[in-house]
């Protein structure tokens, strides 16, 4: 199964099973989401993380991964405008 990966305003990642139609549900809970990419778990060999994602998907229509885990463990590299805005505001 492939997953669509989105980032939310705080930089965390939202994983939605591709073609599941769960995007509207995720947006209603988390606000605006920016599409990053579609991924296949087999391309990212971190079984414990995928077990956690699958368990969360059994309870919800989507899974949330903290920014650090999403970027480090899955090697995602999305343009994250929201994080850039936060850094600019903090340095002002």
Secondary structure as GFF3:
##gff-version 3
##sequence-region A 1 92
A	DSSP	beta_strand	2	8	.	.	.	ID=ss1
A	DSSP	beta_strand	13	17	.	.	.	ID=ss2
A	DSSP	alpha_helix	23	30	.	.	.	ID=ss3
A	DSSP	beta_strand	33	40	.	.	.	ID=ss4
A	DSSP	three_ten_helix	41	43	.	.	.	ID=ss5
A	DSSP	alpha_helix	47	59	.	.	.	ID=ss6
A	DSSP	beta_strand	63	65	.	.	.	ID=ss7
A	DSSP	alpha_helix	67	74	.	.	.	ID=ss8
A	DSSP	alpha_helix	81	91	.	.	.	ID=ss9
###
